Structures are given as C-alpha cells and as structure tokens.
C-alpha cells in the first residue's frame, strides 16, 4: 500500500480522532473510506452542460422579426402586463 502525507487543520484532526474512537477504525481507514466515497460520487456526477449546449440547435432557427428586437425598448412595451 502507498503512503500519502496530508496536512489538516487541528479541528479536522480532532473530528477525525472522535470518529475513529466512535467507529473503532483507525484514522487511515476512515480517510481511505471517505476519499473512496468522494471519488465514486464525483464519477457519477454529470458533466457541466451550458445553456447554449442544451439549446444550441435552436440558435439561429428563427427567421424574420425585427432586426433590433434585443436593443429597441419599443418592442418591450406592455411586456409582462396581462
């Protein structure tokens, strides 16, 4: 088995010591289990997908309409009113 040295703050060391006493597992075993769980969960996460990636096929699909739709406030007159 390989050895890894990790520096942790005193508060984390204390929490680890308490967990070790509670579970009757040594600190190394607790850290191995925690790291293993963390890495398995990361593998299951879906990768980040931007909004553009999700609707990229819709970009540019609209033909027609005013050329200044996004910049002319006149097009927003009455927007949000019932």
N, C-alpha and C positions, 0 to 999 in steps of 0.2 A: 504494500500500500504506500502511496506517495504521501509526503508531508507538505502541508501548507501552513504558513505562519500568517496570521491575520491580527491586526491591531484593532481593538474595540474599546469604546469608552467604558469607564468603570460602571456606569449604570447598566449597560448591556451585559457586562460580565456578572454583575450581581443577579440580574434576571436569569441569566443562563445557569448560574450556580443554584438558584432556587428551583428552576425547572429540573435540573439534574437531580437534586435531592428528592423532589416530588415523584419523578418518574423512575428513579433508580437506574438512570442511564448516565454514562459519563458525558462530559461536555462535548467531546469529539463526536460521539454518536448523535447527539442532539443536533449539532451543527451539520453533520452529514445528511441527516434526515431532512432538516429544514432546507438545505441547499438543493437536495434532490427534488423535494416538493416544488420549490420555487422554479427550478429549471423545467420540470414537467409541465407546470402551469403555463410558463412562457411559450412552450412549444405549441400548446393548444390555442393560444390567442390568435385571433385573426389579424393579418397584417393591416396596417392603416390604409384606407382607401379614401381618397379625396372625393369631394362632391363632383368635381369635374370628371373623375374616373367613372363615377356611378352614372352620370348622365351625359357623358361625352358624345354619345351618338345623337343627342338632341341638339347639341351646339350647332348653330347654323342651319337648322332644318326648317326654320320659319321664313317664308318668302313673303314680301310685301310689308305693309305697315310703314309708319313714318320713320324717316332716317334719323330724326333727333329724339326718339322715344325716351332714351335714358337721360337726356340732358335738358329737355324743354319742360318746365313746370306746368305749362298749359295742359299737358297730357295727364297730369295728376288731379286736375280739377274734379272735385266730387269723389275722389278715391277714398274708400273706407266709410262712406256715408251710405245709409240704407235708403 
